[in-house]
């Protein structure tokens, strides 16, 4: 049986996720870009720093979970990568429940980050429940949703650059990006599944 090879989109996700991972590690080292005082403030907060430590795991291991060759040829690798991924989401999400309220955004941005955190935690729980009952198809969908939320770690950085280039302040940019970095992508995935499922049922 031929093993499906990853396409260009997967490589894009891999590279961009790796960049988000490197940026997170670089930020934790204290040698980072942006406002030095704001970065120092974030690293001084236990919840924020702990969130970053855990959150680098999903972007590091997530892309490999979508490779059929790993799932089919090395299932134990898929399982252990999944455990590390899940640890990152659960730990990162738990600390984000507190860190969401200390982000340098307007109050609306705090609600956006809290919504992201709750969706992040709920989807990982649903994904794990599905695989524990051996429902692989459902597991894949929930974990795809979850990775879309994890991938916000990269998207939010791109959006911040765009919004600040448009003349918005750091606070304004982060308030908008706290929603735009994940909600549109999640809605696009849901619409894709809705129409593909509908087409399948018709056929």
ABEGO torsion letter per residue (X at the ends): XBBBBBBAAAAAAAAAAAAAAAAAAAAAAGBBBEBAAAAAAAAABAAAAAAAAAAAAAAAAAAAAABAAAAAABAAAAAAAAAAAAAAAAAAAAAAAAAAAABBBBAAAAAAAAAAAAAAAAAAAAAAAAAAAGBAAAAAAAAAAAAAAAAAAAAAAAAAAAAAAAGBBAAAAAAAAAAAAAAAAAAAAAAAAAAAAAAAAAX
